[in-house]
């Protein structure tokens, strides 16, 4: 299983590289790529790097929601942002940061 996680992480990093090359910094798809890398890093025990990728995904999704006019897409971005917040909160709990985890869970709960 460890090899599978590492293989997936390699694929997610390639996805992020392509996204960074072709997408604007406020495109939600770039956030998705950061989120995938975060999940891969989290699964392989690279907590500090995963936390940074979760944070990048959160920031991009917040910006993407500001740049989009359609209600449906705003809702989709909020749904994904909620998932990112919850995944990041799980990581923070594992790292012993209960306060940070609680803050992220509150942010997730505040989303529609």
C-alpha positions in Angstrom: 0.0 0.0 0.0 2.8 2.4 0.7 4.0 2.1 -2.9 0.5 2.9 -4.1 0.4 6.0 -2.0 3.8 7.1 -3.3 2.7 6.4 -6.9 -0.5 8.4 -6.4 1.5 11.2 -4.8 3.8 11.3 -7.9 0.7 11.5 -10.1 -0.8 14.3 -8.0 2.5 16.3 -8.2 2.4 15.9 -12.0 -1.2 17.2 -12.0 -0.1 20.2 -9.9 2.8 21.0 -12.2 0.5 21.0 -15.2 -2.1 23.1 -13.3 0.5 25.7 -12.3 1.7 26.0 -15.9 -1.7 26.5 -17.5 -4.1 27.9 -14.9 -4.5 31.3 -13.3 -3.8 31.5 -9.6 -7.5 31.9 -8.8 -8.8 28.9 -10.8 -10.5 26.3 -8.7 -8.9 23.5 -10.6 -5.5 24.7 -9.3 -6.9 24.4 -5.8 -8.0 20.8 -6.6 -4.5 19.9 -7.6 -3.1 21.3 -4.4 -5.7 19.4 -2.4 -4.8 16.1 -4.2 -1.1 16.7 -3.4 -2.1 17.4 0.2 -4.0 14.2 0.5 -1.1 12.3 -1.0 1.4 13.9 1.4 -1.0 13.3 4.3 -1.3 9.6 3.4 2.5 9.2 3.2 3.1 10.9 6.6 4.5 14.2 5.4 2.4 16.3 7.7 4.1 19.7 7.4 4.1 19.6 3.6 0.5 18.4 3.6 -0.5 21.3 5.8 1.0 23.8 3.4 -0.8 22.2 0.4 -4.1 22.2 2.3 -3.6 25.9 3.1 -2.8 26.7 -0.6 -6.0 24.9 -1.7 -8.0 26.8 0.9 -6.7 30.2 -0.2 -7.2 29.5 -3.9 -10.8 28.2 -3.4 -11.6 31.3 -1.4 -10.3 33.5 -4.2 -12.0 31.4 -6.8 -15.4 31.9 -5.1 -14.8 35.7 -5.3 -14.1 35.5 -9.0 -17.1 33.4 -10.1 -20.5 34.8 -10.7 -22.5 31.6 -11.1 -24.4 30.4 -8.0 -24.0 26.7 -8.9 -20.2 27.0 -9.1 -20.0 29.0 -5.9 -21.8 26.2 -4.2 -19.5 23.6 -5.7 -16.5 25.6 -4.5 -18.0 25.9 -1.1 -18.6 22.1 -1.0 -15.0 21.4 -1.9 -13.6 24.0 0.5 -15.6 22.3 3.3 -13.9 19.0 2.4 -10.4 20.7 2.4 -11.1 22.3 5.7 -12.1 19.0 7.2 -9.2 17.1 5.8 -6.8 19.8 7.1 -8.5 19.7 10.5 -7.9 16.0 10.7 -4.2 16.5 9.9 -3.9 19.2 12.6 -5.5 16.9 15.1 -3.0 14.3 14.3 -0.2 16.9 14.7 -1.6 17.8 18.1 -3.0 21.2 17.1 -6.5 20.8 18.5 -7.1 24.6 18.5 -6.2 24.9 14.8 -8.4 21.9 14.0 -11.4 23.4 15.8 -10.9 26.7 13.9 -11.0 24.9 10.6 -14.0 22.8 11.6 -15.8 26.0 12.5 -15.0 27.5 9.1 -16.3 24.3 7.4 -19.5 24.5 9.4 -20.0 28.1 8.5 -20.1 27.3 4.8 -23.4 26.7 3.0 
